Structures are given as structure tokens and as C-alpha cells.
């Protein structure tokens, strides 16, 4: 019950900043009226202390204390490396 921080899985779309990566998280949701399945994308800025994650990597991010104005997530682990 101790770990209540949110965790998300996404793909790194940008690694051009120092110690920061942009992670795109894709979720699916049904339209409330028409029932069509929609694919929603959202971008999160995540802290990468080691600066070794590259574009295309599949990562898990976790909620963290704010590091800057837009960066409130941190990279927890790399699930799959980009080819």
C-alpha cells in the first residue's frame, strides 16, 4: 500500500535535452456516445539522470517531485531498447 505513485509505459520521442526525455504514452478509450475505440496520445517530460536513454526506447515512467516547470515524471526502467 506504500507505493501510490502513478506509473506509465510509453515510447521516447525526443532525447535532445540534457537529462530529460519526452515520452509519448498511448492509451485507448471508448467514445461515450458512439462506442468507437479512440487512440489517445499524451506527451510527458521525464527526468533521465544517467542521460543514456535514446529515441525509440520503450520506458516505464513514474510520478516524481517537480524537477522543473514541466518535468514531474522520472524514468523508472527501460523495457525495450530501440533497434
N, C-alpha and C positions, 0 to 999 in steps of 0.2 A: 504494500500500500504506500510505501515511501516514495517511489518514483512516479510522479504525476505529471511530468513534463511531456509535451506532445512530441511525437516522432513522425517524420515523413520520409518517404522514399522518392527520389527524383533523379534526373539526369543533369549533369553540369553543362550549362550552355555558354558560360564565359569564365575564363580564368585570367583575364588581363590585368586584374588589380593585385596589389600586394596583400597577401594573407586573406583574400576574400574571393569567393566563387559565387556565381549566380546559378541557382539550382531551379530547374523548372519541374514542378510537380503536376502530374496529370491525374485528374480524378474523373469518374463518371457519375452522372446524376440524371435521374428521370425528370422530364418536363412535368410539372404538376398537373397540367390540363390535358396535354396531348399524349403523354406517355412515351415520347421519343427519348431515346438514350442520348444524352449530350456529353461530349468530352470537354471538360473544363481544364484550362491551364493557368497556373499561377506561378510567379517567379518570387524566389526568396533569396536574399543575400545571406550567405553563411560564412562564418569565420573558419579559416583553414590555417592553423598555427604553423604547420610544417611547410606550407606552400608547395606541396608535391602533387596535389590533385589536378588533373588535366581535363580539358574539354572532352565530353563524351563519356566520362566515368559515371557509373550508377552509384549513388551515395545515399546514406541514411543521415538525415539531419535531426537535431534535437533542439528544443527551446533552450535559450540561454539568456543570461543577463545582457542588456544592451551594450554593444561594443561601440556603436556609433549611431547616427540618426536613423539609418535604415537597416542596420545589421543587428538582428535579435535572435539569430539561429547559429548553431555551430555544427560542423561536420563531425558526426559520431564515428562512422566507419565507411570504408569503400567496399561496396558489394560486388562490383564488377568493373574491371579496367576496360578502357576503350582500346580498340584494336589499332 
